[in-house]
Amino acid sequence: MLKHADHLRVVLVGTRNPLNLGAAARAMSNFGFLHLRVVNPYEVAFREARSAVGAAAPLLAAAEEFTSVADAVADCTLVVGTTAVRHRELQHPLRRLEYGAQLIKRELTAGRAALVFGTEKTGLSNDDLSHCHWLLRIPTREQHISMNLGQAVAVCLYELARDLKQARVGADLRSPSSAAAARPSSPARTASELSGKRVTAAEMERISSVLLEALERSGYINPIAQANTQERVRRMVRRLNLSSQDAELWLGMLRQMLWKIRTG
């Protein structure tokens, strides 16, 4: 089991099928990820899934319920959305599961990560995605790209749980050169990781909110395109990869500018 599995939060948004809720919970229990959060689940499905009896019943009973993605991921320092891509135009970095899992595992050693799954029919909305740092995809074939929600949760958690060192035992029995070639290179560390304390999603959302209010009061935001501007600003703020100290500085500067705008 992954050493820091307790630092992962699996977030299901708008789930409607109780079988999917149950399958996701079973997969979490199988692989040792025990913290489930649900955002606006279909109430009937949620009650039905919670009434089920089985190994995953305690996990479902302890699931935390939220009314927004922002609240569900507020205490997380990395928020990763999942997508099947399809014909959608994405505004986030997109990473394959095997590479993205390594980034998530690295974050779990010092922070808390959220892995977010959307509704069965439409996935995550643009507003949901605006709270994510980057997106994860499972490499399925083009002709049948989407997976059942429970299956997708299980595949992602398996990749997070598996021990690469153990998986390489067979490879290390080969020649040193071929074994070395089989090892994936470590991703470069971000500025926020190198600086120490991670910035939570709640802190990033505070920066986004103050910046958006300043933009609105200054007349920058077109009311017709307000939702689109909010999503773009959230994505931009998350791309900054601020350290905790820098986030505090940005928030202080923006609050000062907003105060100046308010007082004229």
N, C-alpha and C positions, 0 to 999 in steps of 0.2 A: 504493500500500500504506500502511496505517496506520503512522504514525511510531513508535508505541510498541507495535507488535504483539508484540514480544519479551516484553512484560510480562504477556501473557495466558496462562493455563493452561486448556486444555480438559480437563474431567474426565468420563470415562464410567464409570458405576457399573453393575456387574453385566451388562455387555453379553454377549449369548449368540450373536448371529449374526455370523459372520465377514464377511459382505457389508456389514453395517452398520458394523463396525469399519473396513473398507476404504473405504467411502464417506465416513465421517467424516474419515478421514486424508487422503483425496484433497481434500476440501473445505478442510481446514486448509492443505494445500500450495498449493491454488489461490489462497487469499486471504492467504497469508503468515503464518499463525499456526502456529508449528512446534513447540509444546510440548504433547504429549499425555500425560495421566496416566490410568491405568485403575485402578479399584477392584474387586477380586474378579471379574475377568472369567471367563467360562466358558473353562476352560483350553484345550479343544480348539479353540474358535473363535479364541482369541487366537493359538495356534500356527499355525493355518491362515491367519489374516490376515497374520501376520508373514512367512509363507513366500511371500506373493504378490510378484510382480515388477511394478515400475512406478515412476512418479515419486514416489509417496508411501511407497515401501518404506523409505527411510532414516528417515522420520518414525516409522513404526511400529516399526522396529528400535530406535529411541532412546526409545520410550515408557517412562515410569516406572510401575512397578506398586506398588500399595498395598493394605493389608488393611482400611483404613477411610477414610471421607470425611474425618474429622478429620485424619488424617495427610496425606492428599492435598492439603488446602487450608491446611496449617499455616502456610506462609510467605506467604500471601495476605492483603492488607489489605481486600479486598472479595470476598465469596463470593455468587454469584448462582445460584439454582436455576432450573430450567426446568420448566414444568408446562402441561398441556393443560386444567387446572382440572376439567373434567367436573362430577361432583356432589360433589366434595371440599370439605370445610369448611376453608378456609385460615386460618392464624394469622399470615401474613406480609403485608407490603405487596405488591401485585401490580401490575406495570407492563407496558404494551404494549412490544413490541420496539423500535419507533421511538424511544420516549422512554427506555427503559431502556438502549439502546445508547449514547445520549449520556452517561449517567451512568457507564457502564463506561469509555468512551473518556476521560472526564475523570479517572477514577481511575488509568488506565494512565499518565498523564503523570508521576505521582509515586509510584505504588505498584504492586502486583501484584494482578491480579484472576483469579478462577477462575470459569469458566462450567460449571455442573454439569448433566449429563444423566443421567436414570435408565434403568432397564431398559426393554426394548422393550414388555414386557407391562404392567407396573404403574407405571413411572416411579420417582420418588424416594420412599422411605419417609418416614414422619414423623420418624424419627431422622436420616435424611439431611438433611431439610429444616431440622432444628433447628440445623444448622451454617451455614445461609445467612442473609445479611442481608436479602434480599428475593427475590422471584420474578419471573420473566420469562415472558411468554406471546406466542406468535405469533398474530396476529388471524385465525384461520381461521373458516369458517362453522359455525354451531351444529350443523348436520346431519352434519358430518364434521369433528370438532374435532381429532382427533389426527393427527400426521404420522409418517411413517417417520423413524427416528432419524437416518439419514444426511442426509435432506432437511432436518430441523430444524436440524442442525448447520450445514449449508450456508447456510440462510436467515439464521440468526443471525450467522454470520461475514461474510456479504455486507453485512448492515446495519452491522456494525462497521467493515468495510473501506472502504465507499464514502465518497467525499469530498463532504461537503455543499456545500462552496464550489463545486466543479465542477458539482454537480447543480443549483446555483442560477444557472448562467450563463444558461440560457434564461429563467429568471424575471426576471433583472436587465435583460433587454432590454425588459421591459414598463415600465409606468409606475412611478415610484419608490414610490408608495403600495402598489401590488399586490405589488411585489418585497419590500417591508418586511413585508407581511402574510404572505408565504410563509415567512419566516424563523422557526424555532422559538425561543422564548425560552429563555435559559440557566437551568437549574435552580439553586435556591439552594444555596449551599455549606454543608456540615455543620460542626459544631464541630471535629471531628477534622481536617477539611481545612484550616480556617482556622488551626489551631494548629501545623501543620507536619507532624511525623512521624506516619505512619499506624500504627495498631495492627494487628498480624497476627492471623490466626485462632488461632494457637497461644497468643498472649497472652490472647485472649478465652476460650479453652478453659481456661486455667489459672485465670482468675477464676471461671469457671463451676464448675470442679472443687472449688476451695476452698470456694466458697459452698455447693455441694451437700453436701460433707462436713460442714460446720458445721450445715446444716439437718438432716442425717441424725443426727448426734450429739446434737443438741438435742431430737430426737424429733418434729420437724416433719413429716418425710416418712413417709407411710403406705406400708409395704412393698408393699401391693397396687397402689398407683398410682405406684410409683417411676419407671417408665419415662416415664409421662406428665409427672411433675414435672420430671424431668431435661430433657425437651424444652422445657417451658415456661420453665424457668430459662435455658437456652441462648438461647432467642428473646428473653427479657427483657434479658439482658446485651448482646446484639447491638444491640438497639434503643436502648441508651444512647449509641451513637456516641461512645465515649470517645476523648479524645486520648491520646497515648502517656503523657504525664505523669499524667493522671487515672487511666489504667489501672494505672500503677505504684502510685499512692496507694491505689486501691481494693484492689489485691492485698495491699498492706502491712496495711491495716486488717483485711481479712478473715482474713489469716494470724494476726494478733494475737488476734482474737476466737476463732479455731479453737484456738490455743494455750491460751487461757484455758479453753475448754470441755474440752480434753483433760486439763489439769492440775487441773481442778476449782476 
